[in-house]
Amino acid sequence: MLDPRKLRLLRELAQRGTIAAVAEALTFTPSAVSQQLSALEREAGLPLLERTGRTVTLTPAGNLLVEHAQAVLEQLERASAALAAASGGPAGPLRIGAFPTAARVLLPVALAELAQAHPALEPMVSEIDPADVSAALRAGELDLALVHEYDFVPPVTDASLETESLFTEVMYLTNRSSVAEAREDPWITNKPGTLCHTMAIRACQASGFEPRVRHHIDDFDTILAFAAAGQGVALVPRLAALSPPQGVRLAPLPLGRRTLAAFRRGNGEHPAIRAAVAAFHTAITPLPL
């Protein structure tokens, strides 16, 4: 009989690439992860890993088992959701991840809605960059997360997760009418490695130039303050520009940012997840998107 806990470790190895990364994500020691994977190989009766020095890769049998592992883990999530639904209304901890703009604008209203409608539910919010959400959901550090996708940045797909669309907002350019017009300007972007930074760079490349980035800032309020001080131009989403400072002109662009709710595949019907997503939709309704 194959142990689902060991299957989870194999799936994480396929996603993360090294035993050390799996151990760090799931708070095991590398030795413990190696022992569990070796035990899984004995249960499977086939080599699942090919070890070359410190490098570990999955064999064809290992890759095949990862595909089946995802189906098994998804069914376990469905079973957990069904049991939670049978036990009554939403209750207990709900760990929510959110990017800063959503945490500031959307979540206060949604949390108030949840507190009134489901007082036994205990939402716990952590700010997180959408690029880190998949790993946190798979590791069980989060139950639900608000993520975003930008034009020019293909969404990162993860077979272990599913998403539900919430809303789309327009992107604005500060103090210029078009990206091409800002070719010679200094730019203010988010930090490299974030989806926001990638979107800004690719939007400029689509207009035929590489931006001259002067400042790397993640907080959009600070970005707008820098733009108002003449420190450069920037791309900002609608939710971050509801109350822009004086000295900033905002030009809408044919670019969008889409916000979605993400959760582990199979867990979407969990009563706590459904309650939170419903509250997100309620909180969106009055926003001037």
C-alpha positions in Angstrom: 0.0 0.0 0.0 1.4 3.4 -1.0 1.5 6.0 1.8 -0.1 9.3 0.8 2.3 11.2 3.1 5.2 9.7 1.1 3.4 10.5 -2.2 3.2 14.1 -1.1 7.0 14.2 -0.6 7.5 12.7 -4.1 5.2 15.4 -5.6 7.1 18.1 -3.8 10.4 16.7 -5.1 9.1 16.9 -8.6 8.1 20.5 -8.0 11.1 21.8 -6.0 13.9 19.8 -7.6 16.0 19.0 -4.5 15.6 17.0 -1.3 16.9 20.0 0.7 14.2 22.2 -0.8 11.5 19.7 0.1 12.9 19.3 3.6 12.9 23.1 4.1 9.4 23.6 2.8 7.8 20.8 4.9 9.9 21.3 8.0 11.7 17.9 7.8 15.4 17.1 7.8 16.9 16.2 4.5 17.7 12.8 6.0 14.1 12.2 7.0 12.9 13.1 3.4 15.5 10.7 1.9 14.4 7.9 4.2 10.7 8.4 3.4 11.4 8.4 -0.3 13.5 5.3 0.0 10.6 3.6 1.9 8.2 4.7 -0.9 10.5 3.0 -3.5 10.3 -0.2 -1.5 6.5 0.1 -1.4 6.4 0.8 -5.2 8.8 -2.0 -6.0 10.5 0.1 -8.6 13.3 2.7 -8.5 11.7 6.1 -8.4 14.8 8.3 -8.0 18.1 8.3 -9.8 20.9 9.6 -7.6 24.1 11.0 -9.1 26.3 12.5 -6.3 24.1 15.2 -4.7 21.7 15.4 -7.6 18.4 13.5 -7.5 16.1 13.1 -10.6 12.9 11.2 -11.0 12.9 8.0 -13.1 10.1 7.4 -15.6 8.4 5.3 -12.9 8.8 8.2 -10.5 7.2 10.7 -12.9 4.4 8.2 -13.5 3.8 7.9 -9.8 3.7 11.7 -9.4 0.8 11.9 -11.8 -1.1 9.3 -9.8 0.0 11.0 -6.5 -1.7 14.2 -7.6 -5.0 12.3 -8.2 -4.8 10.6 -4.8 -4.0 13.8 -2.9 -6.8 15.6 -4.8 -9.3 12.9 -3.7 -8.1 13.3 -0.1 -8.8 17.0 -0.3 -12.3 16.3 -1.6 -12.9 13.9 1.3 -11.7 16.5 3.8 -14.0 19.1 2.3 -17.0 16.7 2.3 -16.4 15.9 6.0 -16.1 19.5 6.9 -19.4 20.2 5.1 -21.1 17.4 6.9 -20.0 18.7 10.3 -21.8 22.0 10.0 -21.0 25.5 8.9 -17.6 27.1 8.4 -15.5 27.0 11.6 -11.9 27.0 12.8 -8.8 28.5 11.3 -8.6 29.6 7.7 -5.1 30.6 6.5 -5.4 33.2 3.8 -2.5 34.6 1.7 -2.8 37.9 -0.1 -0.7 40.4 -2.0 -0.5 43.8 -0.4 -3.0 45.7 -2.5 -5.7 43.1 -1.9 -4.8 42.9 1.8 -5.3 46.7 2.1 -8.4 47.3 -0.1 -10.3 44.0 -0.3 -9.7 42.0 2.8 -10.9 44.4 5.5 -14.4 44.4 4.0 -14.3 40.6 3.4 -13.1 39.8 6.9 -15.9 41.9 8.4 -18.4 40.1 6.2 -17.0 36.7 7.4 -17.1 37.7 11.0 -20.7 38.7 10.8 -21.9 35.7 8.7 -19.6 33.0 10.2 -18.4 33.9 13.7 -17.0 30.5 14.3 -14.5 30.9 11.4 -11.1 32.2 12.3 -9.4 33.8 9.3 -5.6 34.4 9.6 -4.0 36.6 6.9 -0.4 36.6 5.7 1.0 38.9 3.0 2.7 36.9 0.3 3.9 37.5 -3.3 1.8 35.6 -5.8 5.0 33.9 -7.1 5.3 32.1 -3.7 1.7 31.1 -3.3 1.8 27.7 -5.1 4.5 26.4 -2.8 2.8 27.7 0.3 -0.6 26.1 -0.6 1.0 22.7 -1.5 3.0 22.7 1.8 -0.2 23.4 3.7 1.0 26.7 5.0 -2.1 28.4 3.4 -5.6 27.2 2.7 -6.6 29.9 0.3 -4.8 32.8 -1.4 -5.5 35.9 -3.5 -3.2 35.9 -6.5 -3.0 38.0 -9.6 -2.1 37.6 -13.3 -0.9 40.4 -15.6 -1.0 40.8 -19.4 2.4 40.0 -20.8 3.1 37.5 -18.0 1.8 34.0 -18.8 0.1 32.4 -15.7 2.2 29.8 -13.8 0.3 26.6 -13.9 0.4 24.1 -11.1 -1.6 20.8 -11.4 -2.1 20.6 -7.7 -4.0 24.0 -7.5 -7.1 25.5 -9.0 -8.3 29.0 -9.1 -11.6 31.0 -9.3 -11.7 34.4 -11.0 -12.7 37.4 -8.9 -12.2 40.6 -11.0 -10.1 42.4 -13.5 -8.7 45.9 -13.2 -7.1 48.3 -15.6 -3.5 49.3 -15.4 -2.4 53.0 -15.4 0.7 54.7 -16.5 1.8 57.7 -14.4 2.4 61.1 -16.0 2.6 59.8 -19.6 -0.1 58.9 -22.1 1.5 55.7 -23.4 4.3 53.3 -22.6 6.1 54.2 -25.8 6.0 57.9 -24.8 8.0 57.0 -21.6 10.9 55.5 -23.6 13.4 58.1 -22.3 12.1 58.4 -18.8 13.5 56.7 -15.7 11.2 54.0 -14.4 10.0 52.9 -11.0 9.2 49.2 -10.9 8.6 46.5 -8.3 11.5 44.3 -7.2 12.9 41.8 -9.7 11.4 38.4 -9.4 7.9 39.7 -8.8 5.1 39.4 -11.4 4.6 43.2 -11.3 8.3 43.8 -12.3 8.1 41.2 -15.1 4.9 42.8 -16.4 6.5 46.3 -16.5 9.6 45.1 -18.3 7.7 43.2 -20.9 5.3 46.1 -21.5 8.2 48.3 -22.3 9.8 45.6 -24.5 6.5 45.3 -26.4 6.9 49.0 -27.2 10.4 48.5 -28.5 12.7 49.5 -25.7 14.3 48.3 -22.4 13.3 50.6 -19.5 15.9 52.4 -17.5 14.9 51.4 -14.0 15.9 53.9 -11.3 13.9 52.6 -8.3 12.8 49.1 -7.2 9.8 49.5 -4.8 7.1 47.0 -3.9 4.6 49.3 -2.2 2.4 51.1 -4.8 1.7 54.0 -2.4 5.4 54.7 -2.3 5.7 54.2 -6.1 3.0 56.9 -6.6 4.7 59.2 -4.1 7.9 58.8 -6.0 6.1 59.5 -9.3 4.6 62.6 -7.8 8.1 63.7 -6.9 9.3 63.4 -10.5 11.4 60.3 -9.8 10.1 58.4 -12.8 7.1 56.8 -14.4 5.4 53.6 -13.3 2.6 51.1 -14.1 0.1 50.8 -11.3 -3.2 48.8 -11.1 -6.5 50.5 -10.4 -6.8 49.3 -6.8 -3.5 50.9 -6.0 -4.6 54.2 -7.6 -7.9 54.9 -5.9 -6.6 58.0 -4.2 -3.4 59.1 -6.1 -1.3 62.0 -4.6 -1.3 65.4 -6.1 1.1 65.7 -9.0 0.3 62.3 -10.6 -1.6 62.0 -13.8 -3.0 58.5 -14.5 -3.5 57.3 -18.1 -5.4 54.1 -18.5 -3.7 51.5 -20.7 -5.1 48.5 -22.7 -3.5 46.3 -20.0 -5.1 44.4 -17.2 -4.5 42.7 -13.9 -6.7 39.8 -13.0 -7.2 38.7 -9.4 -8.1 35.1 -8.5 -8.7 33.0 -5.5 -6.3 30.0 -5.4 -6.7 26.8 -3.4 -5.6 23.2 -3.4 -7.3 21.1 -6.1 -10.1 19.2 -4.6 -10.6 21.6 -1.7 -12.7 24.2 -3.5 -16.0 22.9 -1.9 -14.7 23.2 1.6 -17.3 25.3 3.5 -14.6 27.7 4.8 -13.2 28.2 1.3 -16.7 28.8 -0.2 -17.5 31.3 2.6 -14.3 33.2 2.1 -14.7 33.4 -1.7 -18.3 34.6 -1.3 -17.1 37.3 1.0 -14.4 38.3 -1.5 -17.2 38.8 -4.1 -19.2 40.8 -1.7 -16.2 43.1 -1.0 -15.6 43.6 -4.7 -19.1 44.8 -5.5 -18.7 48.5 -4.3 -15.2 48.9 -5.7 -14.8 51.4 -8.6 -13.1 49.0 -11.0 
